[in-house]
């Protein structure tokens, strides 16, 4: 496959023997309308931040922790929007260098840069993701490092992004030999937590607990059965949020297959559930995309175990390639 790259993209071998893929990213086309929206949002953000900070001096009782919780959410939100706006307007430089020792990802604007280094042996599965950039109009190149998806770049054309992913994948294949996925017939599936979502939920929990506590001890609180109903609903919502964050961070699964069937273990911290499915009841085992409210995901896959009357889905934190490899290995052990 020949490289057909945009002028801002470079794919070459440097003097030290490392393989370099670099590109300049920023707003393109309709994305500038999104940048204008961010500028307006940032103006309202600054206008609302100033009076709230002024209220801290006179805040007392439960009002103080509520304001602090609100600021803990609002200030990082504005800082993130500012970074996105500057990056998109000025244009950032993203570079990946791959050699036999390390894979280094560098993202920067001018003299300011963020550098992340990973062991080359832990990297795998270079691929293209659609709509994984700021305004979901471009194509990013992604790879898996120690079970985590790492993204870089923003190409307007899928073929250009695919050319970069293909070149990096070929180079990686020359550097390392991929170890087998399983050990002793057991495959472990580790979660890839959605940290942005989890941070938002944690900030929300702080504000929710502070606000609810303040209401219950204030003079405007409900009385009698109304207080009991409010407390039940308030604690239930907090428990749902806390459970969602805990499960996303701590969950993992383990699957093993043999001539008798498949055993699936699910873990959340110290809690464990085990189910065994007989080989005679299994119709099919395959890799399928994760289904969300927006439809099937492009880079989140799981395994589907089809039984006589239902389908059991398992396997977490998997890309398409990893899910297909896991399904292949489990099928081999199940029918060998």
Secondary structure, DSSP 8 states (H G I E B T S, - for coil): ------TT-EEEE-TTS-EEEEEEE---TTHHHHHHHHHHHHHHHHHHHHHHHHHTTT--THHHHHHHHHHHHHHHHHHHHHHHHHHHHH-EEEEEEE-SSEEEEEEEETTEEEEEEEEGGGEEEEEEEET-STTS-SEEEEEEETTEEEEEEEESSHHHHHHHHHHHHHHHHHH-----S-BTTEEEEE----HHHHHHHHHHHHHHHHHHHHHHHSTT---THHHHHHHHHHHHHHHHHHHHHHHHHHEEEEEEEETTEEEEEEEETTEEEEEEEEGGG--EEEEEEEEETTEEEEEEEEEEEE-SS-EEEEEEEE-HHHHHHHHHHHHHHHH-
